[in-house]
Amino acid sequence: MGKGTYLGGSTTIKASHKATEAWKAGNTKSNADKVRREKLLDQKEANQKVRQEIRKADRQDAEKLAKRRKSAPGRSKKSLSKGQQAQRRNFELVLISHRRPEKSK
C-alpha cells in the first residue's frame, strides 16, 4: 500500500500532526530553519575556537622543542677543523662555478 493510505503506514498523518504541533508551538518551518541555522553557526564558531586553541598549543609546543634543541648540550654545531673548513669553502666555490649561466632576457 502507498505511503499516504491510512492502513499502509500513516506517515502523512504523522507528518501533518507534527507540523500542527510545531505550528501551535510557534515553530513554523522558517523559524525552525532559522533555529537550525543559528545552531550550526554556533557550532561552527565553537569549532573554529577549538581549532585556534589547538593551533596555538601546537605552536607553543614547537617553540619549546626548538628552544630545547638549541640549548641541548652536544647538539651545537661543532666547529670545523681548518682542513674541513677549507674543504667546505672549495666545495662551495665549485658549486658556484658550476652554476648554470642565467638566461639573458
Buried (B, 14 or more C-beta within 10 A) or exposed (E): EEEEEEEEEBEEEEEEEEEEEBEEEEBEEEEEEEEEEEEEEEEEEEEEEEEEEEEEEEEEEEEEEEEEEEEEEEEEEEEEEEEEEEEEEEEEEEEEEEEEEEEEE
